[in-house]
Amino acid sequence: MLRPLIIALLLAAGPAAAQSVAFGGMKADSSAPVEVAADKLEVDQADGNAVFSGNVVIGQGEMRLSADRVTVEYANEDQSRIRSMHAVGNVTLVSGSDAAEAREAIYQVESGGVILTGDVVLAQGKNVLTGDRMTVDLVNGTAQVDGRVRSILQQGGN
């Protein structure tokens, strides 16, 4: 994908401190229904968790999360309500015109928070940020990138 080119470009750019950025172009509705598509589903009745694997795509309103494998944790008191989702492998989070990639992500559905970890790359138009960890607030449309943050910020115009 674009990751090798983006990483090579970022290595040539200077490092930056932890950065807060807008994310998603629009606020996500964390109360919207969650739709999941995958090649396989395994359910553990004992702990109430579900594991989706193979080409997993999760949609909620305008937000899309894809990964190789996603474990869904349901609320103990209400098995119809999702508490969190733990995505692993080739994770991509898209909201509005913004897109982020990482090795792992934890989506706290009730609060609308997503934590991406491991070689995080955030693309916003022509601007790119990388870091070790990105915390996204889908309710407010903001994100913070931490851990050896590097950025390429295009100057206006072309």
N, C-alpha and C positions, 0 to 999 in steps of 0.2 A: 504494500500500500504506500502511502505517502510518508510513513513513519521514518524510514531510513534517510530520505531527503530532508525531512524536517529536522531530525536529530543532527545531521551533518551541518545544516545551516545554523542551528542553535549553538553548536560547539564553536562556531566562528564568532558568535555574538558574545558580548560581555554578560556576566552574571548580574542578576538583580535580586533585591530583597524580596521577602514574601509579599505577594501582591493580591489585593482584592480587586475583583473585576465583576462586571455585569455578566449574567449568564442567562441565555435562553430567549432574549429578545422579548419575551412575554412571560408572565408569571404562570406557573403550572398549577393546576387544580388537584391538590393531593387527595381530595374527596371524590374525584372522578373514578369510575370503574376501572379496574386493572384487567387488561386482556393479555393472556400469555399463549404463545404458540411455540411448540418444540417438537422434536422427533420422538422423544420418549418421556414418560412420566412414571416416577416411582413414589408411592405414598407409604409413610410409616405411621400406621394407626396408633402405635404406642406413644410417640411423641408429637403426633399431629403435623409433622413436617412433610412437605412435598419437594421432590427433586426433579426438576426439568433438565433435560440434557439434549444436546445436539441442535444446533441452529436455533437457540432460544431467542425469542423476540418478545419483549414486554412493552405494552403501550398503555399510557395513562394520559388522556387528553392529548396535548401536543408533544409530550415527552415520549421518547423511545429509548429502551435499553436493550442491548443485545449482548450475548455471551455464549460460551461453550456450555456452561452449566450454571443453573440458578437454583439455590435452595430457598424455599419459601417457608417462613416461620409464621404460623397463625397465632393469634391471641389465645391464651389458655382459656379465658372465660367465654370467648366467642369464636368458635372454629370457622366462622364464615368471614371473619375480619383478618386481613393480613397485617402482621406486625412489621416484618422486615423481609428483605430479599438479599441474599448474598450471592453475587455473581462472580464467577471465576473463569478466566481464560478469554482473551480477545474481547475484552469489555469495551463497548462503545455506548456513550450516552449522547443523545441528540435532543436538543430543545430549541425550537425556533431555528435560527440560522447558525447556532453554535453547536460544536461537536467536540467531545472529549474521548480519548482512548486511555485505557489503563489495563493492568493485569487483573485487578480485583475491584469490586465495588460493593458497598453495603448501602441499600436503600431503605431508610426508615420511613415506611409508607405514611404512617399517621402524622409525622412531623414534616414530611416533605424534604427531608435531608438526605443527601447522598454523599458518601465518602469514597473517593476513588484513590487507590494506592498502586504504586509500582509503575514507574516509567510513564507518568501521566503526561499526555499531550493535549492541549486545548487549542482549538482553531476557531478563531472568530474573524471570518472574512479572510483577509490576507495577514492578519496578526496571529502570532503563534506564541504560546507559553508552554514551558515544560517544567515539571517539578516532581517531587517524590509523592506528594499527597495533594489532593484537591477536595475541599469541602464545599458542597453546593447546597444552597438553600433555594429549592424550587418554588417555595411560597413567595419569597421576596425577589427572586430572580438575580441572586448574587452568588459569588463563589470566591474562595480564597485558596491560593496555591502556595504551598510551603515546601521547603526542602530543596536547596540548591536550585532556585528558580532561575530560568533563563528565558529571555523573550526576544522576539523579533516584532518590532512595532513599526508598521509602515507609516510613512509621513503622508498626509492627505494628497489630493490630486489623483494621479494615475493609479 
